[in-house]
């Protein structure tokens, strides 16, 4: 069975510039501002921060981060789907945007995505995304569960 990447990711894996907002010991007001996207973080860093905060122990911060992540425009979200982000972040994006084929296609082609994330995508994606997954033979050989998910 493949290990599903989870959030929160270890704080040491969060870029230094984002830690002051992502740390659960940081003031709730600072985490809430970050969860609303009101901090000077852009692009891929913002996606990472929002995903991390979606697992915050404070329910208000977590819900706000979830809502902000879901509302991100594609010009912010899509580049992050191709970035070398931690597996937990990419998996969270796959879960949140399970019906967005543009997001899933980029995640399917991202070598940083965990095999469990690819299995999740394979279980419900359209044919064009299955083709993206199927051409990565190295990944398929390393994780037969992906092949099984594609057949289902």
Secondary structure, 3 states (H helix, E strand, C coil): CCCCCCCCCCHHHCCHHHHHHHCCCCCHHHHHHHHCCCCCCCHHHHHHHHHHHCCCCCHHHHHHHHHHHHCCCHHHHHHHHCCCCCHHHHHHHHHHCCCCHHHHHHHHHCCCCCHHHHHHHHCCCCHHHHHHHHCCHHHHHHCHHHHHHHHC
